[in-house]
Amino acid sequence: MSRRWFPKANAVDVSSLLTYSSCSIKSTRISVTGAKVERKASKHVAPSTEHAVTPTPISASKIPAEHAYTDGACSIRGNLSWAGSGVYFPATPSKNISEILPSTIHNKATSQRAELYAALRAIQLSDATMSLYIHTDSKYLKDGMAIQQNGLEACAKYVTNSDLWQELRDERMKREHSVHFVKVKAHSGIVGNEAADKLAKHAVILAKKQAAFML
């Protein structure tokens, strides 16, 4: 009896053939005969995507964005208080500010008001054609802005300083909600956050000097 000769099967990288999901792989049978590779698939196998065009979703990273770090600081001595706001723009240092919190008869200077004012100034100083991401370590500010999504009435039940909350809401509405708030951890070595903190504290020092000059 003559021996029949079969060509040696070529090595095949099976992993390169399994291009479908795990569910589709179960319904795919691969057979290797000689130098030919056949793929017998059931009707459940996903159709070939060789010529398909996958739609590209709109990514937030493709939308021009500006980032700002904000913070507020306050110093209290008896019945007197001084507060300052700091805004730090990493990409545009010329916009950085260290401002004394404007005082009013009905609202005492507090760190919370300084934080709100800093966010307000960040929106006003930012480029209106870009999305704005405000990085803050203030839970008060972050939570308050989230509540404002349900309207100022819901916010008023949760926080005070309604005058600044109203201004913040109005400025945000002008930007069609392209203003986003990002919570960061305080005093954790984040460069932008530390810079905003220093700017806010510097404003408090200026407020004290201004008050002493006026006495």
C-alpha positions in Angstrom: 0.0 0.0 0.0 1.5 3.3 -1.0 1.7 6.0 1.6 -0.3 9.2 1.0 1.5 12.4 1.6 -0.2 15.3 3.2 1.4 18.8 3.2 2.5 20.1 6.5 0.0 22.6 8.0 1.3 26.1 8.2 1.4 27.7 11.6 -1.6 30.0 12.1 -2.0 32.8 14.7 -5.5 32.1 15.8 -5.7 35.2 18.0 -5.4 37.4 14.9 -8.6 35.8 13.5 -10.7 36.3 16.6 -11.8 39.8 15.9 -15.3 39.5 17.2 -16.7 39.8 20.7 -16.6 36.9 23.1 -20.2 36.1 22.3 -19.4 35.8 18.6 -16.2 33.8 19.2 -18.3 30.9 20.6 -20.2 30.6 17.3 -17.0 30.6 15.1 -15.3 27.3 14.1 -11.8 27.4 12.6 -10.4 24.5 10.7 -6.8 24.3 9.4 -6.2 21.9 6.4 -2.9 22.1 4.7 -2.1 25.7 3.9 -5.7 26.7 3.7 -7.6 28.3 6.6 -11.3 28.2 6.6 -13.7 30.0 8.9 -17.1 28.5 9.1 -19.4 30.8 11.0 -23.0 30.4 12.0 -25.6 32.9 11.2 -25.0 34.6 14.6 -21.5 35.8 13.8 -21.2 39.5 13.5 -21.0 40.7 9.9 -17.6 41.8 8.5 -16.6 45.3 9.3 -13.9 45.5 6.7 -15.6 48.2 4.7 -17.8 49.6 7.5 -17.3 53.1 8.7 -17.5 53.4 12.5 -19.2 56.7 13.4 -16.9 58.9 15.6 -18.7 60.2 18.6 -18.2 63.9 19.5 -15.5 63.8 22.2 -15.4 66.5 24.9 -11.6 66.6 24.3 -12.2 67.9 20.8 -14.2 70.9 22.1 -11.9 73.8 23.0 -11.7 74.0 26.7 -10.3 76.4 29.3 -9.4 75.5 32.8 -9.4 77.6 35.9 -8.6 76.9 39.6 -10.5 79.0 42.2 -10.3 79.4 45.9 -11.4 81.7 48.7 -9.9 82.7 52.0 -11.0 84.6 55.1 -9.6 86.0 58.3 -11.7 86.9 61.3 -10.8 89.1 64.2 -13.6 89.8 66.6 -16.4 91.4 64.7 -14.2 92.2 61.8 -13.6 89.9 58.8 -11.6 90.1 55.6 -12.0 87.8 52.6 -10.3 87.4 49.3 -10.7 85.4 46.1 -8.1 83.8 43.9 -8.4 82.6 40.3 -5.6 80.8 38.5 -5.6 80.1 34.8 -2.8 77.6 34.0 -2.7 78.4 30.2 -3.2 82.2 30.5 -1.4 83.7 33.5 -2.4 87.2 32.5 -5.9 86.3 33.7 -4.9 85.3 37.2 -6.4 87.5 39.9 -6.1 88.1 43.6 -9.1 90.2 44.5 -10.6 91.5 47.8 -14.2 90.2 48.3 -16.5 93.2 47.8 -18.2 93.9 51.1 -21.9 94.6 51.5 -24.0 95.9 54.4 -26.1 92.7 54.5 -23.5 90.1 53.9 -20.5 89.5 56.1 -17.2 88.5 54.5 -16.8 84.7 54.7 -14.7 82.1 53.0 -17.8 80.6 51.4 -18.7 84.0 49.8 -15.1 84.3 48.7 -15.3 80.9 47.0 -18.5 81.8 45.2 -17.0 85.2 44.1 -13.9 83.4 42.8 -16.0 81.1 40.6 -18.0 84.1 39.4 -14.9 86.0 38.4 -13.5 82.9 36.6 -16.6 82.7 34.4 -16.4 86.4 33.7 -12.7 86.3 32.8 -12.8 83.1 30.7 -13.2 82.9 26.9 -16.9 82.6 26.1 -16.3 80.7 23.0 -14.8 77.8 24.9 -16.0 75.3 27.6 -14.8 76.2 31.0 -13.8 73.8 33.7 -13.6 75.3 37.2 -11.5 73.2 39.6 -12.4 73.9 43.2 -11.8 72.2 46.5 -15.0 73.7 47.9 -17.7 71.1 48.5 -20.0 74.1 49.2 -19.6 75.5 45.7 -19.6 72.1 43.9 -22.8 70.9 45.7 -24.5 74.2 45.4 -24.0 74.4 41.6 -25.3 70.8 41.3 -28.5 71.7 43.2 -29.0 74.7 40.9 -29.6 72.3 38.1 -33.1 72.0 39.6 -33.6 75.8 39.8 -32.6 78.6 42.1 -35.6 77.8 44.4 -34.2 74.4 45.3 -30.8 76.0 45.8 -32.1 78.7 48.1 -33.4 76.1 50.5 -30.0 74.6 50.9 -27.5 77.5 50.9 -27.3 81.2 51.8 -25.6 84.0 49.9 -28.5 84.1 47.4 -27.1 87.2 45.7 -23.9 85.5 44.6 -25.8 82.3 43.8 -28.1 84.3 41.5 -25.1 85.9 39.7 -23.4 82.6 39.3 -26.6 81.1 37.8 -27.1 84.0 35.4 -23.5 83.9 34.2 -23.7 80.1 33.7 -26.9 80.4 31.8 -25.3 82.9 29.4 -22.8 80.2 28.5 -25.5 77.6 27.8 -24.2 75.3 30.6 -20.8 75.1 29.0 -19.4 75.8 32.5 -18.4 72.7 34.5 -17.3 72.3 38.1 -14.6 69.8 39.1 -14.0 68.9 42.7 -10.3 68.6 43.7 -8.7 67.7 47.0 -7.4 70.6 49.0 -3.8 71.0 49.9 -2.8 67.8 48.1 0.0 69.2 45.9 -2.2 70.1 42.9 -0.3 73.0 41.4 -3.4 74.9 40.2 -5.2 74.5 43.5 -2.2 75.6 45.5 -1.7 78.7 43.3 -5.4 79.7 43.7 -5.1 79.3 47.4 -2.0 81.6 47.5 -3.8 84.2 45.4 -6.8 84.2 47.7 -4.7 84.5 50.9 -2.8 87.4 49.3 -6.1 89.2 48.7 -6.9 88.8 52.4 -3.6 90.5 53.3 -4.4 93.3 50.9 -7.9 93.7 52.5 -6.3 94.0 56.0 -3.9 96.7 54.7 -6.7 98.6 53.0 -8.8 98.5 56.2 -5.9 99.7 58.3 -5.2 102.5 55.9 -8.8 103.7 56.1 -8.8 103.8 59.9 
